[in-house]
Each structure stands twice: as C-alpha cells, then as structure tokens.
Amino acid sequence: MKNRILIAISGGLDSMVLLHRLLSEHQIEDLAVAHCNFKLRGKESDEDERFVVKACELYGVKYYLRSFRTEEIADQRKLSIQETARNLRYKWFFELQQEEQFHHIATAHHFDDSVETFFINLLRGTGPSGLSGIREDSSRGLIRPLLGMTKVEIRTYAEKHELDWREDSSNRSKKYLRNRIRYELFPLMEDIRPGFRKAMKQNMLVQSQMSDLIDELYEGYLTEHVKENNGVLRIALLGTAQEKPILHKYLSGYSFSHTQIENILDSQHSGKQAFSSSHTITRQGSELLLNPLKDEISGVWNIDEDLDLSHLPINIQMTVLDSRPQDFKENRAELFLDYQLLKFPLTVRKWKEGDSFIPLGMSGHKKVSDYLIDSKVPLEEKKRVFVLESNGEILCLIGQRINDRFKITKSTEEVLVLKFKD
C-alpha cells in the first residue's frame, strides 16, 4: 500500500486504531483523514468531529470534514437512516478520491464486522457474494487493513498504545439489526459453539471463492451475449434458469428494480418496456434492447454582450441596470449579478454531475446535485435545471440561486438582472 491513502475516521475505537497503524507504516504526507458528521446524535456528533480534528492536528495529518442532514435526506429518498448515511459517506469518499487523487480509501471494518454482515445478508436473502462478508474492492481502491483483526484484538492494540477514542451511544441501540446480531445472536452462538467465529472465517472464504467463480462466468456471459450497436445494447436471451441471476446482476447496475427485471424476462410480448432513472429496456422477441434515456435538451449556448437570447432553449430575460437597485429582494424567478465581474460570452447548459458553486450566503463550494437535494427540488424539475456560466465558472442555477462570488455589493456599479419563466 504505497501511494496516497484517504482514511475514513469516525473517532471510534476501530478507526483510531486504523489511523495509528497506518501512521506507523506510512509517511504523513501520503495520508489524509475524511470525517462525516451525519448530525444524528446532536452534541455527540459535533463532539466526535472536534475529537477527530484535534487528533489530526496532534498527528499533523491533513483532514477533510463534511456534514449531512441525514434524516432529512433519508426522508426525501424514502431510505433507512443507515442506508442513507452509507450512500452519502461513500459518495463523498469517491468524490474526494477523484478530486484529490487518492489511490486508496481505507475503512476500519474488521473481522467481527464481516461476520455480522454475513448474518445480515443471510437473513435478508443473498447469494455467495453476500455470504462472503466484507471484502476489499480493488476496482475502486477500497482497502480494509483491519479485516484480519477481531474486535478483541483491536481493543488490546488500543490499550497497549494508550489510544483515545469516542464511544457511539447508538452502537448499543437494539433498533438496528447489526446491533441485535452483535449483542444477542453472537453470545448465543458462542454459547452453542465456542470460537464459532474461526469456523465462520473458513465458510466465508469458500463463499468468496464461489463468488469469484460466478463473477468469471458473469463476465463470460456478457462478452458473448451483450453487444453494442449505435449506442444500443442488445442482449441475446437464452431462456435458461441460469441466465436469470446474471441478468438481474447486470440490469440492476442500470437502476432497474427486481420486479421490473422479472417482468421483462417473463414477458412473452415484444414491445414490453421498463424505465429506470437512466435507461429504458425493451423486450424484442428473444432480445432485450437497453437504451440510455436522452435529455430533451442538450448542448451549450453562448450569450454575447448584446444579450440576444432568442436562440436559448429556456425562457429567460436579461437586463443591465446602470446602478445598484435601492430595494430589491432576490427570489428564484429574479436573480441579480454583479455585471462587472462577468466575462463574455456567457454560456447556458444543463447542469451535470460534478458541477459545484458557492450558494448565495455560504462560504464554501457545494455540489449542485447536493444543493438540489437539500432544496427539495423534485426529480423531474432537476432534469430541467440549467446553469449560467462565465469563463467556466457557474454564475447561478437559473431559476434557483446565484453564486455568492457574483452577488451585488455596495461597490457594485452595474447589475445584470436575470428573470426566469418556467
């Protein structure tokens, strides 16, 4: 593990041991810490963040912090708190990995976590991959250096090196399945068969090998039966029972649900369709046709200093005022920008993943995708949001909010007023 490593640190026992071990094995300049504050435990969450910052400053390690309104986002997306937190965490980690060029993301999962995951997946229904426990993911640079250590070994290490850590009160809550397995099932298993975790290690290894074999068959199937033609993926159906799990795995990667996949595979009628957030799939005889959904509007449109807007795909008006308005109230339909800060030509385009700006009133950059989620913009409306740019920097989300860097101030002499009609 040479190269740069981003370490996911919560401040708990496991992650503080991970940090200490990696610091003893690597140069400080090769490491950085990422900490998420999910705002789920009030003052405790903020105290965790302060603890992590203090530890990083003590060790001289660079750190990144991110806060999430987890409960609100979970409610919007109709997901559990735990699933939402996991999705938010890893999305941010992978963004940091790309932006800051980290080769690896290290998490503090250990052997006991892996056994717990085995039972969670078993109870929910899974295949060999789910019964492998927690694995590293080399394709995305995910490493888990503590997977070979048990919780007891981790605690012993922390005590030996006199490490400090934070205790998460929610880790004892019986409302979470993982905690019930940890505190109710494991003691019972240990009573029935002392040392059962060692036997589990061999079982999970066998399942991991089975999963690898299935992955090889999966790749072979795709190579032989999935062909691309002019942007359309054509999947030749064999009609065998063995084919179904392969197609479930493949199509779920395009955000199709289990029910949608079952219905399209069981259908005997050509023309039957299903839609995901990104693709449409059509049954055509003994083939499936997978097409990307195309935006109704795509492209980039320039706006010159004459402010001719007749060619734009959206209904906006622009006016230049030669003085700062005395009384104005910014709203979504009418945005005000400092005209002297603009560089022409301006450009209009659809927003895309990775876009970021500094929303008015804030001091730091925010992903456009996160802003739209936090602002509770409906999915269909999100697809119609355009950005206005100057010299490659987002001036505003049209019909939403301006970039704080281009707001009008007391020193502003000319103002660009942008009016939007949906």
Buried (B, 14 or more C-beta within 10 A) or exposed (E): EEEBBBBBBBBBBBBBBBBBBBBEEBEEEBBBBBBBBBBBBEEBBEEBBEBBBEBBEEBEBEBBEBEBBBBBBBEEEEBEBBEBBEBBBBEBBBBBBEEEEBBBBBBBBBBBBBBBBBBBBEEEEBBBBBBBBBBBEEEEBBBBBBBEBBBEBBBEBBEEEEBEBBEBEEEEEEEBBBBBBBEEBBEEBEEEEEEBBEEBBEBBEEBBEBBEEBEEEBEEBBEEBBEEEEEEBBBEBEEEEEBBEBBBBBBBEBEBEEEBBBBBBEEEEEEBEBEBEEBBBBBEEEBBBBEEEEEEEEEEBEBEEEEEBEEBBBEBEBEEBEEBEEEEEEEEEBBBBBBEBBEEEBBBBBBEEEBBBBBBEEEEEBBBBBBBBBEEBEEEEBBBBBBBBBEEBBBBBBBBBBBBBBBBEEEBEBBBBBEBEE
